């Protein structure tokens, strides 16, 4: 049975897209590793990249070309200083050379050595092919597929039919929600406790805590940065950052200098009923404005939906429980990661395969379930919350204007966060035995909907708002 770690669902990377930015970046890194492994790296004299399908159609707006250059240059999306990104890109453009894996200078022109092929490869909508010309004159190529959430696979995988990536077997393997509930019943444990036991088969609890703390701090810093940055987003749509002004109106006058001090100040701020939704929206907008400007975010489960989970987690910390600490954050992320993995196994988290229901819908379901456990819900109520959240995102299309992860993507994170909180509250007032739509049914239905959805609504910018809006008027 397929096993996916929560740390594969919650990855740290650079925006604006996990499938179109982080995935191609990781594919470039993987190609380099394979060249080294086969003894071909030192023989490379020239390289070229071809982008297929959705990667081609929205590649410019999603910064796929920049991600390819950064990956081929050997930069790490987790650790690279954001300020260094422009320096690397400008260096390639100015000099016409690329430092391949940071070691070898090769001739490279972004305009001609990254080729946009509108053709869709049969295996997946997000195809990327790297070709190397060796000193012998021979050309060798490898094709990879970015299947959502930063996951990258090759077509020859034995599990390729369902676009999955397999990991070691867990002591409590889960493919469907009903199996997760059975483990909870058999062991008399919560969902987060079962997930933790699975993760302990891969690493120590100290390592788990350290990684989760890193993920949370990245989320917090991202929200902090978004709330304290004004101006317009890059890309040509002239989209104004809204989190800055919303935050200015909401925050109190207490001083702070760090993201963690900021969190404590917000907790002390008097929050009136009408401002609760504004705070949640502010947190979500802040994350995705950072994402849209090639900032560092946590894929949750994707970059385009990165704002939902941190916004809902902040809602719990700021509104529901001022005494909450790391253990609560840990529980939230464990549950969220597991719910996301079930959607990945049974459906998709790729907008190029399933529309935005696969991104915002899944992230809302993840957040709803995680919040429900923190609010005292049973395992059944946790999955009921996830089902409710996804149920009301079914059919959501991915139609980014100008191929940018801005309109309507940023606002959708705010809506997904609000729906998640609403779903959790509804689930807590629901008897799961009376639920008409089981969690596994909504996962299956999402996948069926994804397959039936017209391809122009799957991250191609060929339908919906992407063609209905006159860009010159924006």
N, C-alpha and C positions, 0 to 999 in steps of 0.2 A: 504494500500500500504506500502511496506517495506521501512523503513527509516534507513539509516546508517550515523552516524556522521562522519565528516572528522577526528575526533580524534580516530575513530576506524580504519581508513585507515592509519593514520600516528601515529604509536605507538613507544614509546621508549623501546628498549629491548637490549638483548645481542645476538651477532652473534654465529654461522654463518648462521642460517636459521630460518625464522619466523615460518614455518610449522613444522620443525624438531627439533628446539631448543626452541623458545619462546612458541609455541603451547603446547608441552608436559610439559613445565615448568608451564604454566598457568593451564593445566589440573590437574597437581599434586596439585596446590593450590586450585583448585575448589573441588577436591576430599576431601581434608582435611576439607574444609568448610562444605561439605555435611556430613562428619563423625561427625563434631562438632554439626551441626544442628540436626542430628538424635540421638545424645547422645551416639555415638559409639567411639568417639576419644579416651577416657580414657580407653576403653576396648581392644584396639589393642595391640597385643603381637608380631606380625610379619607382614611384608608387602612384596609384590612382584609385579613386573611390567612386563607386556607382551607388546611387540611392534609388530605390524602387518603391512604387506605390505611394502610400501615404507619406513615407519619409521624403519622397520627391515633391509631392504636391504641396506639403506644408513645411518643407525643410527649411526654407529661408526664414519664415516667421518663427519657427521653433528653434532656431539657432543650431540646426543639425550640422551645417557646414562648419561652424565654430567648434562644435563638440568633436567632430572628426579630427580637426586640426589639433585640438588640445590632446585628444587621445593618442594620436600618432606622435605627438611631441613628448609623450611620456608623463604628462601631468596627471596628478591624482585628484579626482573630483571631491574627495573627502577632505583633503588637506591643502589644496592649492589656495593661496591667498587670492581673494577676489580681485584685488588690484593688479595681480599679475596676468589676468586673462587678457585684457586689452593689450598689454605689452607683448605677449606671445603672438597674438593675432596680427598686430601691426608689424611685428618683426617679419612674419612670413609674407605679408603683403608688400612690404617695402623691399625686402631683400630677394624675394622669389625663391627662398630656400626654407626648408623645414628641418629642424634638428630631430631626426628620426629617433624616437625613444630617448631624446636628450643626449644622443651619442654621435650620430652621423648626419652631416649636412647633406640633404638631398634637394635637387631642384623641385619646386612645388609651387603651382599657381592655383590659388583657391578658385578662381573663375573657370579654369579649364580642367583641373585635375580632380575636381569633384563634379561628377556628371549626374544630372537629374533625369532619370528614366521614368516616365509616367507609367510604364508597364507595371502591372501587379504580378508578382511571382505567385505561383499556385499555393505555396506552403503558408504564407502569412502576408498581411498587408504591409508590414514594415521590413523590407529586405534591404540589406547593405552588402555590397561585394567589394573586397579589397583585392587589388592586383599588384603584383610586384614584378618588375623587369629585373632579371638577374644579370650579373656580369657576363654570363655565358650566352646571353641573348634570349634565354627561355623566359616565358612568362608563367607565373603561378598565381592562382586565384583561390579565394575562400569566400563563401557566402554565409552570412549570419542573419538572424532575425531577432528584432527587438520586440518582445511579445508583451510589453507592459510592465510598469513598475521597476524598470531597470534590468529585468531579466533578459538574457541573451541566450539563444539556442542555435544549433545547427540542424539542418534538415535530416541528417542521418540518424538522429536520436531515435532509439527504439520506441519512445513514448511520444513521437512527433505528432501523431494524429490529433492529440488534444493540446498540443503546444505547451507541454509541461516540462519542468525540470525536477529531477528526482534527487532526494537527499537520503541519508541513512535512516533506517527504521527506528521509530520511536517506541518506547515501552507502551504508550497509549496512542496508537496510530488513529488518525481521523481523516476520513474522506468526506463524510457528510455530517450534518448537524446531529442526526439521530445517534450516530456513533459517539459523538462527543458527550451527549446527554447520558448514554449508557455507561460510559466511563465514570461520569460524575456520580451516577447512582451506585455503581458497583463499589466505588472507592469512598463514597460519602464525602465528596469534595466539591469545591466550587470549580467553575471553568478555569479561573486563573490558576488554581492549585494544580489542576491536571496539565495545563500548558507549561507551568513551571517544571513539573516532573519531566516532561518531554525535553525541555531545554537543558535540564541537568544531565541528560544523556549525551549532550554535546559539549558542555563546558561547565565550569564550577559556578556556584552561586555568586561568588565574588566577581567573576568575569561577567556574568549576566547583569549584575547590579551596575557594574562599571559601564557596560555598553548601554543599558537603559538610561543611566544618568547622562551619558553623552548625548543620546537621542533627545532626551527631554531638554537639556541645556541648549541644544541646537534649535529646537522648537521655540524655546523661550527667547533666545537671542534674536531669532528671526522675527518674532512678534514685536520685540522691543525695537529692532531696527525699522520695521515697517511703520510703527507708530511714531517714530521720530524722524522720518524722512519725508520731505515735501517735494513738490515739483511734478513733472510729467514723466510717464514711463517711456522708455525707448521704443522705436519701431515704426514711428510715423503716424500712428493713430491719434496722437496728442491726448492720450488718456491721462487725466489728472489723478494723482494719488489722493485717495479720500481718507485713508486711515489716520493720517497726520491731523487733519482738522477735526475728525470725530474724536480722536484721543484728546486733543487739546480742550475740547468742550467738556469731556467727561471726567478727566482726571482732577484730583484735588491739588492743593498748593504745597503738599509735603515734599521735601527735597529727596532726591535719589541720584545715584551716579552709575549704578549697575543694573542689569536685567533682574537680578534677584532682589535688590532693594526696591526696584520698580514694582515687582510682584507684591511685596509686603505693603507698599504704599497703596496700591489698588485695593488690597484687602481691607485697608482702613478707610477707604473712600465710601461715603454714604451712597449706596446704590438704590435708587428708587425703582419701583416696578417698571415704569416706562423705559428706563435706561438699561435694563437687563439685556434686552434684545440688541440695543445699540452697542453695548460692550461686546457681546458675542460677535456681532457683525464686524466690529472694529478689529477684533483679534483675527478673524478669518481673512478680512481684506488685507490686513497688514502682511500676513504670510504670503499671500499670492501676489501682492505688489512687489515684494522682494523676489519672489520666484520669477515674475515677468521681467525683472531687470537683471537676470543671470546671477541672482544671489544664491546663497546656500540654504537649502531647505531639507526637510525629511520627507521622502516619498511615503505617502500614507493613504492609500497604497501607491499613489502616483504623485508626480510633481504638480500636475494640473489640479489635483484634489488635496494638496498638501495642507490647506488651511483648516479643513473641517475638524480633524482630530485635535490639534492643539487648541482650537477655539473652544471646543466642548470640554476639554480637560481644564482649561482656564476657567470656564464657567463653573465647574465643580469646585475649583480651588478658591475662586473669588466670591462666588455666590452661595454655594451649597455648604462648604465646609472650610472655614478659615483655619482650622487646626490640622488640616490634611498635610501629610508629608510625603516623603519618597515612597513609602509602602503603598500609598494610595495611587501615586503616579505609576508605580510598577504594576499594580493590579490592572489599572486601566490599559496600559500598553500591552500587557500579556493577553488580555481578552480581545482587544482590538485586533492585534496581530493574528490571532487564531481565526477570528471571523473572516478577516480578509483572505486568509489562506484557503478557507473553504470555498469562497467565491472564485479564487484563482483555479482551484482544482476542478470545480464543477461547472464553471462558466468562463469568465475572462475578466481581467482588469485592464485590458487594452481598449482604448477608445477607437483605435483603428479597426478593431474587430467587433466592438459592441456599442459604440457611441458613448456618450457621457454617462449613461447609466452604469457603465463599467468603471467609471472613475468617481464622480460625485456620489452616485448611488451606493457604490461599495463603501466609500469612506464614511458616508452617513450611517450605513448599517453597522460598520465597525465601531463608530463613536457611540451610537445608540446602545449597542449591546454592552460596551465597556462602562458607560455611565450607569446603566441599569444595575450592573453588579455592585458598583460603588454605592448606589443608593439602596442597597439591601435586597435586590431582586434575586430570585432563584435562578438556577441555570435555564429552566424553561422560559422564564420571563426575559432573560438575557437574549435568547434566540428569538423570542416573540418581538422584542424591540428591534432587533436587526431585520426581522421580516417586515415589520411595519415601515421602517425607514426605506428599505429597498422597494417595497410595494408601491410607494408613492414617488419613485424615480423611474419606474419601468417605462421604457420607450424614449428616455431622454437622449436627444441627439447630440453629436459633437460637430459644431459648425462654426469654428473660430473665424472671426472676421480678419481678413488679410493673413490668415495662417498664424496669427499671434495668440499667445495664451493670455488674452486680456479680456476681450468682449466676446461672448458673455461669461467667460470662464471664471473671472475673479468674483463676480457677484454670485455665481452658482455655489461657491464655497460658503458664502454667508448663508444662503438658503439651505444648503445641505446641513450646516451646523444647527440651524434653528429646527429643521425637521428632525434631526437626531435627538435633540432635547425633548421635543414634543413626543417622539416615538417612545422614548424611555418612560416619560410620564404616563403615556397610555398603557404601556406594557405592565407597569407597576399596578395598574388598576384593572388588569386583565387576568382572568383565570385561563391559563394556557390550555387546559382541557377543553375549553370552549372555543379555542381559536379555529377559524375556518380555513386559514391558509398556513400550513406548516412552513417552517424556515426552508427546508430542503426543496419544497415546491417552488418557492419564490426564486431560489437559486436556479432551478431548472428552467423556470419561466423566463428569467433574465437571459439565459443562454439562447433559448428559443427565439426570444424577441431580437437578440443580437443577430442571429442568423437570418431572420426575416427582414431586418432593417435594410433599406436601400443603401448602397455603398456610398452615395454622395453625402450621407449624414454621418459618416464614420471618419472624421478627422481628415477630410480631403479639401475642405473649403470650397466644395463644388455645389453645396446646397444650403437651404435654410437661411439663417441670418447672414452667412458669409457671402451670399450672392444677392440678398435682399437689401443690403445696406450699401449706399453709395459712399465709398471710402473717401472721396474728395470732400464730402460734407461733414465728415467726422472731425 
